[in-house]
Amino acid sequence: MLRLAWRRSPSNNSFVEPVRLLTAAFIGADGQQQSSRAHVRCFRQIPHPPKDRSSLLQLLSACCLSPSLFMSMASGGEGPASSQHKHTNRLAKERSPYLLQHAHNPVDWYPWGQEAFQKAKTEDKPIFLSVGYSTCHWCHVMERESFEDEEIGKILSDNFVCIKLDREERPDVDKVYMTFVQATSGGGGWPMSVWLTPDLRPFIGGTYFPPRDHGGRPGFKTVLTRIIEQWQNNRPALESSGERILDALKKGTAITANPGESPPLAPDVANRCFQQLAHSYEEEYGGFRDAPKFPSPVNLMFLMSYWSVNRSTSEGVEALQMAMHTLRMMALGGIHDHVAQGFHRYSTDSSWHVPHFEKMLYDQAQLAVAYITAFQVSGEQFYAEVAKDVLRYVSRDLSDKSGGFYSAEDADSVPVSGGLGKREGAFCVWTTSEVRELLPDVVEGATGAATQADIFIHHYGVKEQGNVAPEQDPHGELQGQNVLIVRYSVELTAARFGITVEKANQLLASARAKMAEVRNTRPRPHLDSKMLASWNGLMLSAYARVGAVLGDEALLERAVQAANFLREHLWDAEHQIILRSCYRGDQMEVQQISPPIPGFLDDYAFIVCGLLDLYEATLQTEWLQWAEELQLRQDVLFWDDQGGGFFCSNPSDGTVLLQLKEDQDGAEPSANSVSASNLLRMSQYTGRQDWLQKSQQLLAAFSDRLTRVPIALPEMVRALMAQHYTLKQVVICGHKDAPDTASLLSAVNSIFLPYKVLMLTDGNPESFLCQRLPVLSSMVQLGGVATAYVCQDFTCSLPVTDPQELRRLLLDGTMDMQTQ
């Protein structure tokens, strides 16, 4: 008998729907599911389940058991960390930090691959697939509680072929089984636990399980026992349900364009997307839900793009206010690391105060771009400083000497007080006594003989008893601790203590520097030193975009270094493929696994975007040439000739049972969304009409999603708007390194122009661009000085040589878009 319950999806744009849960008939447990603030700790704004799951639920309810085992995430005690290895399994030979974390479990783990698949077939055993990533808090908890448990390890090893998978290495496999878990339950997250037939078809799935039965809820050991019983006594039903589930998923996840279908009307879709975002907007602190709150850079970039073509409307003004307020409140909040820079993963409360302390590379990349865009829009130096702050963190803590970028820093670390157990946020939080001991000096001229600590404590909301509310600290890890959050403007803080604003800024900066030095002596969180092609592509865009806007040569040099890293270590020139990942070796060298993992769609799309941004920042055509080469390979490997759009992974891989097209811009933008813009930009640089047509076909394939719930695809809506408003070509005729050329480029980069491409021609008819766009050869300098042409379909305005005149021309062009 199945019990109907209600669960909230953890995805960014959450909704409520029924979930069928196992009852005593299968699990042997009673009682309602309990909610927990900690339940979202390892969520990453995972995509929505397929839009139609009614047929799935019907067929599942016909089976003797439910396909979903979602349990609330219970508190896990900190077990002692053994320095000796009683067990070693084959994961010790892997390079993924996540897999290596499990190399000494008493579980006979296999990595995802043919060896494990063959064992399952030969021994006729079900597969237990455990999916996570190295900085996932609840993955750590489940390892300590279950995978390090000798009894549970023996049950797993004797009855299942156990596969451990790093979702960041193999997002294609993760997406398939997360789609199953979401479709059959309405929720998801990591760690993900899925049981498969030997031919890889899922039949039961869930997330975290406590090790033993507790509070009427089944523990992992009980779940395993029940599954073993069902496999032995009811296997035909399991296999049949797995087959039918897979068939239903294939139908439910299909995204395809009808023959001759055109993309939906961009203004209508953009207006609907704005209205949906406005409806979910939280006015006091910004952001798009009460709690937990994710940064959602894709939403913010859409809002600023929407404003750029709706500046004179109330909706446009509101969109800009929503984006700017959200960015400001995040920068002031505890989600922003005020001592060591960068942003944490998300806020557990509505005021951006208490974060989940994990730091992800993809967040830093997208937020740096969002903040530098806000600077272009507003001219406020505040936003530029935050963008630089993010890149300062990445350059210091997430950069490899090869030029690549590491993936993440964990939330958990050993407290300063010591002990074997790690605690969330231990590296980042402060007691009042620590602050007072570190900043004891009396500030000359300050009211009441205030010390530097008094001023810092006031400004950053530090409290004697700690400033973390109990409801934000369900496990008591932050008791008596303070998460820094800006409570007052510098002007108000200066006035409170009777000092100048300049003096207050100096004191606060000095205090942060001292605290950073102390923090560096603390035990550091785990660093995931895996280097992923896709996230490195996002970071390449960030350095290129911020460097171009600020005219910062050091940032541009770092961007070039990143591009060279990608070409040297993650591009297989012989086979003409991107590689998914590489790793930092024990001697700090770059290592690769054998065989390497071929790249996925997001690897190609994000790198192509990064290369286009790097070209516009440096005007070095080698990056444009490589972007063209990669786009051609992406088309061959991933394009769907029948339905339009790109598959997430290569359809030739028979071990990936679903060919999916990502249909949500979440923590990372969908690779199809980015590709829609890439194709449009590439068509402008190469004159290839087939790329323009592919972009249109891609957008047509997603027409239903764009029309009904554009809030799920704000980055794709931006690409749709670019199609509608037609990209303008800004052509600079001049010598790349000449001062007059630099002045024109500075004028272009000072303005947020989401619907333009920038190119440089020096009059050489043999150049890469002139070969593809012969019209460029007719554009010449006026009077021997650098000259700018602003064109649409290469019908151009009168040439200009004055930077301010060019700026006015570009701004006038954005106003013209509002009349279209």
C-alpha positions in Angstrom: 0.0 0.0 0.0 1.3 3.4 -1.0 0.9 6.5 1.2 0.6 9.9 -0.5 2.6 12.7 0.9 3.6 16.2 -0.1 7.1 17.4 -0.5 8.6 20.6 -1.7 11.1 20.4 -4.6 14.5 21.9 -3.7 15.0 23.4 -7.1 15.4 27.1 -7.5 11.9 27.8 -8.6 10.3 25.4 -6.2 6.8 23.9 -6.4 4.8 21.4 -4.4 3.7 18.1 -5.7 2.7 14.6 -4.5 5.4 12.1 -3.7 4.7 8.4 -3.3 6.7 7.0 -0.4 7.4 3.5 0.8 5.3 2.4 3.8 5.5 -0.4 6.3 4.6 -2.9 3.6 8.1 -2.5 2.2 10.2 -0.6 4.6 8.6 -1.5 7.9 8.4 2.0 9.3 5.7 4.5 10.4 5.4 8.2 10.9 5.4 11.3 8.9 8.4 12.8 7.1 10.1 15.6 9.0 11.4 18.7 7.4 14.8 20.0 8.2 16.6 23.2 7.4 19.7 21.1 6.8 17.8 19.1 4.1 18.9 21.5 1.4 22.6 21.6 2.3 23.7 19.6 -0.7 21.1 20.9 -3.2 22.4 22.9 -6.1 19.2 24.2 -7.6 18.7 21.0 -9.4 16.5 21.0 -12.4 12.7 20.5 -12.4 11.5 16.9 -13.0 9.9 16.1 -16.3 6.8 18.1 -16.9 4.4 15.1 -17.2 4.9 12.3 -14.7 1.3 11.1 -14.4 2.0 8.0 -16.5 5.1 7.3 -14.4 3.1 7.5 -11.1 0.4 5.3 -12.5 2.8 2.5 -13.5 4.8 2.9 -10.3 1.8 2.6 -8.1 0.9 -0.6 -10.0 4.2 -2.1 -8.6 4.5 -3.6 -5.2 6.9 -0.9 -4.1 7.6 2.7 -4.6 10.6 3.8 -6.7 11.5 6.5 -4.2 13.0 6.4 -0.7 13.4 10.0 0.3 14.2 10.5 3.9 14.7 13.7 5.8 18.4 14.5 6.5 18.9 13.6 10.1 21.7 15.0 12.3 24.9 13.0 11.9 27.4 12.8 14.7 31.0 13.5 13.9 32.8 10.2 14.0 36.5 10.0 14.7 38.8 10.2 11.6 41.1 7.2 11.5 44.7 7.9 10.5 45.3 4.2 9.7 43.6 2.4 6.7 42.2 -0.9 7.6 40.5 -1.1 4.2 41.6 0.0 0.8 39.4 -0.5 -2.3 40.0 0.2 -6.0 38.9 3.8 -5.7 42.4 4.4 -4.3 43.6 4.3 -8.0 41.3 7.2 -9.0 42.1 10.9 -9.2 38.7 12.4 -8.3 38.9 13.9 -4.7 35.4 12.6 -4.1 36.2 9.0 -5.0 39.5 9.2 -3.1 37.5 10.2 0.0 35.9 6.7 -0.2 39.0 4.7 -1.0 39.3 3.3 2.5 35.6 2.4 3.2 34.9 -1.2 4.1 32.8 -1.3 0.9 33.9 -3.0 -2.3 33.5 0.2 -4.4 34.0 0.3 -8.1 34.2 3.5 -10.3 31.6 3.9 -13.0 32.8 1.7 -15.9 32.8 -1.6 -17.7 34.5 -3.6 -14.9 31.6 -2.9 -12.6 28.9 -3.5 -15.3 30.4 -6.8 -16.2 30.6 -7.9 -12.6 26.9 -7.2 -12.1 26.0 -9.2 -15.2 28.3 -12.1 -14.4 27.3 -12.4 -10.8 23.7 -11.4 -11.6 23.6 -8.8 -8.9 21.8 -5.4 -8.6 23.9 -2.3 -8.7 24.0 0.2 -5.8 25.0 3.6 -7.3 26.0 6.3 -4.9 26.5 9.8 -6.4 27.9 12.9 -4.7 30.8 15.4 -4.8 33.7 16.1 -2.6 32.4 19.2 -0.9 28.9 17.9 -0.2 28.1 18.0 3.6 25.6 15.2 3.6 27.8 13.0 1.5 30.3 13.3 4.3 27.7 12.4 6.8 26.5 9.4 5.0 30.0 8.2 4.5 30.8 8.5 8.3 27.5 6.9 9.3 27.0 4.1 6.7 29.9 3.6 4.4 32.5 3.4 7.2 30.3 1.0 9.1 31.7 -2.6 8.9 28.3 -4.3 9.0 26.7 -2.1 6.4 29.8 -2.3 4.2 29.6 -6.1 4.3 25.9 -6.1 3.4 26.6 -3.8 0.4 29.6 -5.7 -0.8 28.0 -9.2 -0.5 24.7 -8.3 -2.2 25.4 -5.5 -4.6 27.9 -4.3 -7.1 28.7 -0.9 -5.5 29.6 2.0 -7.7 30.7 5.4 -6.5 30.3 8.3 -8.9 31.6 11.9 -8.8 28.7 13.9 -10.3 31.1 16.6 -11.3 33.2 14.2 -13.4 30.2 12.5 -14.9 27.3 14.9 -15.1 25.7 12.9 -17.8 25.2 9.8 -15.6 24.1 12.0 -12.7 21.5 13.7 -14.8 20.0 10.4 -15.9 19.5 9.0 -12.4 18.6 12.4 -10.9 15.9 12.7 -13.5 14.6 9.3 -12.4 14.7 10.3 -8.7 13.0 13.6 -9.3 10.3 12.2 -11.7 9.3 9.5 -9.2 9.5 11.7 -6.1 9.3 15.4 -6.8 12.6 16.1 -5.1 16.3 15.3 -5.2 19.7 16.1 -3.9 23.1 14.6 -3.0 24.1 12.1 -1.9 22.0 10.3 -4.4 21.4 6.6 -3.8 20.0 4.6 -6.7 19.6 0.9 -7.2 19.9 -0.5 -10.7 19.4 -3.7 -12.6 22.6 -5.2 -14.1 21.7 -3.5 -17.4 21.7 -0.1 -15.5 17.9 0.5 -15.3 16.9 2.2 -12.1 14.2 0.7 -9.9 14.5 2.4 -6.5 16.1 5.8 -5.7 16.6 8.2 -2.8 19.0 10.6 -1.2 20.5 10.4 2.3 19.6 7.6 4.6 20.5 7.5 8.3 22.3 4.2 9.2 19.7 2.7 11.6 16.0 3.0 12.1 15.1 6.1 14.1 11.8 7.8 15.0 9.7 5.4 13.0 11.9 5.9 9.9 13.9 3.2 8.2 17.6 3.3 8.3 20.0 2.4 5.5 20.5 -1.1 6.8 16.8 -1.8 6.8 16.4 -0.3 3.3 19.2 -2.6 2.0 17.6 -5.6 3.6 14.2 -4.9 2.1 15.7 -4.3 -1.3 17.6 -7.6 -1.1 14.4 -9.4 -0.2 12.5 -7.8 -3.1 15.3 -8.7 -5.5 15.2 -12.3 -4.5 11.4 -12.7 -4.3 10.0 -10.1 -6.7 12.7 -9.6 -9.2 10.5 -9.8 -12.4 8.3 -6.9 -11.1 11.4 -4.8 -10.3 12.9 -5.4 -13.7 9.6 -4.8 -15.5 9.0 -1.6 -13.6 12.5 -0.4 -14.4 11.9 -0.9 -18.0 8.6 0.9 -18.0 10.0 3.7 -15.9 12.8 4.2 -18.4 10.4 4.2 -21.4 8.2 6.8 -19.6 11.2 8.9 -18.8 12.3 8.9 -22.5 9.0 10.2 -23.5 8.6 12.6 -20.6 12.0 14.3 -21.2 11.9 14.6 -25.0 12.5 18.2 -26.2 12.0 18.7 -29.9 10.9 21.2 -32.4 8.0 20.5 -34.7 8.9 20.8 -38.5 9.0 24.4 -39.5 8.4 25.7 -36.0 9.8 29.1 -35.2 11.0 30.4 -31.8 8.3 32.1 -29.7 8.1 35.9 -29.8 10.9 37.3 -27.7 9.1 40.4 -26.1 6.2 38.2 -24.9 8.5 35.6 -23.5 10.8 38.2 -21.8 7.8 40.0 -20.3 6.5 36.8 -18.9 9.9 35.9 -17.5 10.1 39.3 -15.8 6.6 38.9 -14.3 7.4 35.4 -13.0 10.6 36.7 -11.4 8.9 39.8 -10.0 6.2 37.5 -8.4 8.9 35.4 -6.6 11.1 38.4 -5.7 11.6 39.1 -2.0 11.6 42.9 -1.6 13.4 43.4 1.7 16.7 41.6 1.1 16.4 40.8 -2.6 16.6 37.3 -4.1 13.8 35.1 -5.3 12.5 33.1 -2.3 12.4 33.4 1.4 14.9 30.7 2.4 17.2 29.1 1.5 18.3 31.8 -1.0 20.6 31.1 -3.9 22.6 33.8 -5.7 21.0 32.9 -9.1 23.2 35.0 -11.4 21.2 33.8 -14.4 18.2 35.7 -13.0 20.2 38.8 -12.3 21.8 38.9 -15.8 18.3 38.5 -17.4 16.9 41.4 -15.3 19.7 43.7 -16.4 19.4 42.6 -20.0 15.6 43.2 -19.8 16.2 46.6 -18.4 18.6 47.5 -21.3 15.7 47.3 -23.8 13.0 48.5 -21.5 14.7 51.5 -19.8 11.8 53.9 -20.2 9.2 51.5 -18.8 8.2 50.9 -15.2 8.9 47.2 -15.7 12.4 48.0 -16.9 13.0 50.2 -13.9 11.7 47.6 -11.6 13.8 44.9 -13.2 16.9 46.9 -12.7 16.0 47.7 -9.1 15.5 44.0 -8.4 18.9 43.1 -9.7 20.9 45.9 -8.1 19.2 45.5 -4.7 19.9 41.8 -4.7 23.5 42.2 -5.7 24.0 44.9 -3.0 22.4 42.9 -0.2 24.4 39.7 -1.1 27.6 41.7 -1.0 26.8 43.1 2.4 25.5 39.7 3.7 27.3 36.8 5.4 27.1 34.8 2.1 29.9 37.1 1.0 33.2 36.3 2.8 34.3 39.7 4.1 37.6 38.5 5.4 38.9 36.3 2.6 36.7 37.3 -0.3 34.5 35.2 -2.6 30.9 34.0 -2.1 29.6 31.0 -0.3 27.1 28.6 -2.0 23.8 29.9 -0.6 22.1 31.5 2.4 20.1 29.4 4.8 18.0 32.5 5.8 16.2 35.3 3.9 18.7 38.0 4.8 21.8 36.5 3.2 23.3 36.2 6.7 24.1 32.6 7.6 25.4 30.7 4.5 26.2 27.1 3.6 29.9 27.8 3.7 31.0 25.8 0.7 32.5 27.8 -2.1 32.1 26.8 -5.7 34.1 27.9 -8.7 31.0 28.3 -10.9 29.4 30.7 -8.4 32.5 32.9 -8.3 32.6 33.0 -12.1 29.0 34.0 -12.7 28.9 36.5 -9.8 32.0 38.3 -11.0 30.3 38.8 -14.3 27.0 39.9 -12.6 28.8 42.5 -10.4 30.9 43.9 -13.2 27.7 44.2 -15.3 26.1 46.1 -12.4 29.1 48.4 -12.5 28.6 49.0 -16.2 24.9 49.8 -15.7 25.2 52.0 -12.6 28.8 53.4 -12.6 28.9 52.6 -8.9 32.4 51.6 -7.8 30.9 49.4 -5.1 30.0 46.8 -7.7 33.4 46.9 -9.4 35.1 46.3 -6.1 33.0 43.2 -5.4 33.9 41.8 -8.8 37.6 42.4 -8.2 37.1 40.9 -4.7 35.8 37.7 -6.2 38.6 37.3 -8.6 41.1 38.1 -5.9 39.8 35.1 -4.0 39.9 32.8 -7.0 43.4 33.9 -8.0 44.7 33.2 -4.4 42.8 30.1 -3.3 41.4 28.3 -6.4 44.2 28.8 -9.0 46.7 26.2 -10.1 50.1 27.2 -11.3 49.3 25.7 -14.7 46.7 28.3 -15.2 43.7 26.1 -14.4 41.1 26.7 -11.7 40.1 24.2 -8.9 36.5 23.3 -8.4 35.6 24.1 -4.8 36.3 24.5 -1.1 34.4 22.5 1.5 32.1 24.0 4.1 33.5 21.8 6.9 36.8 22.0 8.7 38.4 21.2 12.0 37.6 24.0 14.6 40.5 26.1 16.0 39.8 24.4 19.4 40.8 21.1 17.9 39.1 17.8 18.0 38.7 15.0 15.4 35.4 16.2 14.1 34.9 18.8 11.4 32.3 21.5 11.7 30.5 23.6 9.1 31.9 27.1 8.9 34.6 26.6 11.5 37.2 28.2 9.2 35.1 31.4 8.7 33.4 32.3 12.0 34.5 34.4 15.0 33.8 34.8 18.6 33.7 38.2 20.1 36.7 37.5 22.3 38.7 36.6 19.3 37.9 39.9 17.7 38.7 41.9 20.8 42.0 40.1 21.3 43.0 40.7 17.7 42.0 44.4 17.5 42.7 45.9 21.0 44.1 49.3 20.0 42.2 52.4 21.0 41.3 54.5 18.0 42.6 58.1 18.3 39.8 60.6 18.3 37.0 58.0 18.5 34.1 58.6 20.8 34.3 56.9 24.2 37.9 55.7 23.7 36.6 53.1 21.3 38.9 50.3 20.1 39.3 49.0 16.6 37.4 46.0 17.8 34.5 48.2 19.0 34.2 49.7 15.5 34.5 46.4 13.7 32.0 44.7 16.1 29.5 47.4 15.5 29.9 47.5 11.7 29.7 43.7 11.2 27.0 42.8 13.7 29.2 40.8 16.1 27.5 39.8 19.3 28.8 38.5 22.6 26.5 35.5 22.5 27.1 35.0 18.8 24.9 36.3 16.0 23.6 33.0 14.5 19.9 32.3 15.4 19.3 28.7 16.8 17.0 28.0 13.9 19.9 28.6 11.5 22.1 26.2 13.4 20.2 23.0 13.8 23.3 21.0 14.9 24.8 23.6 17.2 27.9 24.0 15.2 27.8 27.8 15.3 26.9 28.3 18.9 28.6 31.4 20.3 30.0 32.2 16.9 29.6 35.2 14.6 29.1 35.3 10.8 30.2 38.7 9.6 27.4 40.8 8.0 27.5 44.5 7.2 24.9 46.1 9.5 25.6 49.8 8.8 27.0 51.9 6.0 30.5 53.2 6.5 29.1 56.7 6.8 26.8 55.6 9.8 29.6 53.7 11.4 32.0 56.7 11.1 29.3 59.0 12.6 28.6 56.6 15.4 32.3 56.8 16.6 33.0 60.4 15.6 35.6 59.6 13.0 35.9 60.4 9.3 34.6 58.0 6.6 38.1 57.7 5.3 39.4 56.7 8.7 36.6 54.2 9.2 37.4 52.6 5.8 41.0 52.3 6.8 40.3 50.8 10.2 37.9 48.2 8.7 40.3 47.3 5.9 43.1 46.9 8.4 41.0 44.8 10.7 40.0 42.5 7.8 43.6 42.1 6.8 44.6 41.1 10.4 41.7 38.6 10.6 42.7 37.1 7.2 46.2 36.5 8.6 44.8 34.7 11.7 42.4 32.7 9.5 45.3 31.4 7.4 46.6 29.7 10.6 43.4 27.7 11.1 42.9 24.2 9.7 41.7 24.8 6.1 38.6 23.2 4.6 39.1 20.4 2.0 40.0 21.7 -1.4 38.6 19.9 -4.4 41.6 20.3 -6.8 39.9 18.7 -9.7 39.9 21.1 -12.8 36.8 20.9 -14.9 36.7 22.2 -18.5 33.2 23.7 -18.2 33.8 25.6 -14.9 37.2 26.8 -16.2 35.3 28.1 -19.3 33.0 30.1 -17.0 36.0 31.4 -15.1 37.7 32.4 -18.3 34.7 34.5 -19.2 34.8 36.2 -15.8 38.5 37.2 -16.0 38.0 38.4 -19.6 34.8 40.4 -18.9 36.0 42.0 -15.7 39.5 42.7 -17.2 38.0 44.3 -20.3 35.6 46.6 -18.3 38.2 47.7 -15.9 41.1 47.9 -18.4 43.1 45.7 -16.0 46.0 44.0 -17.8 46.7 41.6 -15.0 43.2 40.2 -15.1 43.5 39.9 -18.9 46.8 38.1 -18.6 45.2 35.7 -16.2 42.4 35.1 -18.7 44.9 34.3 -21.4 46.7 32.0 -19.0 43.5 30.1 -18.4 42.8 29.8 -22.1 46.3 28.4 -22.7 45.7 25.9 -19.8 42.5 24.7 -21.5 44.3 24.2 -24.8 47.3 22.5 -23.3 45.6 20.2 -20.7 42.0 19.7 -21.7 42.1 19.7 -25.5 43.0 16.5 -27.2 44.2 17.8 -30.6 44.7 14.3 -32.0 41.1 13.2 -31.5 39.7 16.7 -31.7 37.8 16.5 -28.4 37.6 18.5 -25.2 38.5 16.4 -22.1 36.2 16.8 -19.1 38.7 17.1 -16.3 42.3 16.9 -15.1 43.8 16.8 -11.6 46.5 18.2 -9.4 49.1 15.6 -8.7 51.0 15.0 -5.5 53.9 17.0 -6.8 51.6 19.9 -7.9 51.8 18.7 -11.5 48.7 18.4 -13.8 47.6 14.7 -14.1 45.1 13.0 -16.3 43.4 9.6 -15.8 43.5 6.8 -18.3 41.3 6.8 -20.3 40.4 10.4 -19.9 36.7 11.4 -19.7 35.6 13.0 -23.0 34.0 16.4 -22.6 30.2 17.0 -22.4 28.1 19.7 -24.0 28.6 22.2 -21.2 32.4 21.8 -21.6 32.3 22.9 -25.2 29.6 25.6 -24.7 31.2 27.3 -21.7 34.7 27.3 -23.3 33.4 28.6 -26.6 31.6 31.4 -24.7 34.8 32.1 -22.7 36.9 32.3 -25.9 34.5 34.7 -27.5 34.6 36.9 -24.4 38.4 36.6 -24.4 38.6 37.7 -28.0 36.5 40.7 -27.3 38.7 41.5 -24.3 42.1 41.0 -26.1 41.1 41.1 -29.8 43.6 38.3 -30.4 42.1 36.3 -33.2 43.7 33.0 -32.2 40.9 32.7 -29.6 38.2 33.3 -32.2 39.8 30.7 -34.4 39.8 28.1 -31.6 36.2 29.0 -30.7 35.2 28.3 -34.3 37.0 25.0 -34.2 35.3 23.9 -31.0 31.8 25.0 -32.2 32.2 22.8 -35.3 33.2 19.9 -33.1 30.3 20.5 -30.7 27.9 20.5 -33.6 29.2 17.1 -34.8 29.2 15.5 -31.3 26.0 16.7 -29.7 23.5 18.3 -32.3 20.1 16.6 -32.6 19.4 16.6 -36.4 15.8 15.5 -35.9 14.6 17.6 -33.0 17.0 20.5 -32.9 19.1 21.6 -29.9 22.0 19.8 -28.3 22.1 16.6 -26.3 24.0 17.0 -23.0 26.2 14.0 -23.8 27.4 12.1 -26.8 24.5 9.9 -28.0 27.0 7.2 -28.9 27.6 6.3 -25.3 25.4 3.3 -24.7 25.8 3.3 -20.9 23.9 6.6 -20.7 20.3 5.5 -20.9 18.6 8.8 -21.5 19.6 11.4 -24.1 18.7 14.6 -22.3 18.6 18.3 -23.2 19.0 20.4 -20.1 16.0 22.6 -19.8 16.8 24.7 -16.7 19.2 27.5 -16.0 20.0 26.8 -12.4 23.2 27.0 -10.4 24.9 26.9 -13.8 23.3 28.0 -17.0 22.0 25.3 -19.3 24.6 24.5 -22.0 21.8 24.9 -24.6 21.1 28.4 -23.4 24.7 29.3 -23.7 25.0 27.6 -27.1 22.0 29.6 -28.4 24.0 32.8 -27.8 27.3 31.3 -28.9 25.8 30.3 -32.3 24.4 33.7 -32.8 27.7 35.4 -31.9 29.7 32.9 -34.0 27.5 33.6 -37.0 28.3 37.3 -36.7 32.1 36.6 -36.6 32.1 34.1 -39.4 29.2 35.0 -41.7 27.9 31.4 -41.4 24.1 31.5 -41.8 23.8 27.8 -40.8 24.9 28.8 -37.2 22.2 31.5 -37.2 19.7 28.9 -38.3 20.9 26.4 -35.7 20.4 29.0 -33.0 16.8 29.5 -34.2 16.2 25.7 -34.3 17.5 25.3 -30.8 15.2 28.0 -29.5 12.3 26.5 -31.4 12.9 23.2 -29.7 12.5 24.8 -26.3 9.4 26.8 -27.4 7.0 25.1 -25.0 9.3 25.6 -22.0 10.1 29.2 -23.0 6.4 30.1 -23.4 5.1 28.4 -20.3 7.8 28.8 -17.7 10.5 31.2 -19.0 11.7 31.7 -15.4 13.2 28.2 -15.7 15.4 29.4 -18.6 16.3 33.1 -18.1 19.7 32.7 -19.9 17.9 31.2 -22.9 15.4 34.1 -22.8 18.4 36.4 -23.2 19.5 34.5 -26.3 15.9 34.7 -27.6 16.0 38.5 -27.0 19.4 38.7 -28.9 17.7 37.0 -31.9 14.9 39.4 -31.8 16.8 42.6 -31.4 19.6 41.5 -33.8 23.2 41.8 -32.7 24.9 45.0 -33.6 28.5 44.9 -34.9 30.9 47.3 -33.3 33.9 47.4 -35.6 37.1 49.2 -34.6 39.5 50.0 -37.4 42.9 50.5 -35.9 46.1 49.0 -34.6 45.4 46.7 -31.6 47.9 48.2 -29.2 47.6 51.9 -30.3 46.3 54.4 -27.7 43.6 55.7 -29.9 42.2 52.2 -30.4 42.4 51.6 -26.7 40.3 54.8 -26.1 37.5 53.6 -28.4 37.6 50.1 -26.8 37.3 51.7 -23.4 34.2 53.5 -24.4 32.6 50.3 -25.7 33.5 48.4 -22.6 32.1 51.1 -20.3 28.6 50.3 -21.3 26.5 47.2 -20.8 25.6 46.1 -24.4 24.1 42.6 -24.2 23.2 42.5 -27.9 26.5 43.3 -29.7 29.7 41.8 -31.0 32.9 43.7 -30.9 35.6 43.2 -33.6 38.9 44.8 -34.7 40.2 45.1 -38.2 43.6 46.5 -39.1 42.9 46.5 -42.9 44.7 43.3 -43.6 42.6 41.4 -46.2 44.3 38.2 -45.3 43.3 38.3 -41.6 41.0 35.7 -40.1 38.0 38.1 -39.9 38.4 39.7 -43.3 38.6 36.2 -44.9 35.2 35.4 -43.4 33.7 38.9 -43.6 35.0 40.6 -46.7 32.9 43.7 -46.0 35.4 44.5 -43.2 38.1 45.3 -45.9 36.0 48.3 -47.0 36.1 49.8 -43.5 39.0 52.2 -43.1 40.5 54.6 -40.6 39.6 58.3 -41.0 42.5 60.6 -41.1 44.9 57.8 -40.0 43.3 57.5 -36.5 41.4 54.6 -35.0 37.8 54.7 -36.2 34.6 53.0 -35.0 31.6 51.7 -37.1 28.4 50.7 -35.4 26.5 48.4 -37.8 23.5 46.1 -38.0 23.8 43.4 -40.7 26.9 45.4 -41.7 24.8 48.4 -42.6 26.7 51.0 -40.7 26.4 54.4 -39.1 28.7 57.2 -40.0 32.2 56.4 -38.7 33.3 58.1 -35.5 36.8 58.7 -34.0 35.9 60.3 -30.7 35.3 58.0 -27.8 32.6 60.1 -26.2 30.8 60.3 -29.6 31.0 56.5 -29.9 29.6 56.2 -26.4 26.6 58.4 -27.2 26.1 56.5 -30.4 26.0 53.2 -28.6 23.6 54.5 -25.9 21.3 55.9 -28.6 21.3 52.5 -30.1 20.1 50.9 -26.9 17.2 53.4 -26.8 16.3 52.5 -30.4 15.8 48.9 -29.3 12.9 49.9 -27.1 11.0 51.0 -30.2 11.3 47.6 -31.9 
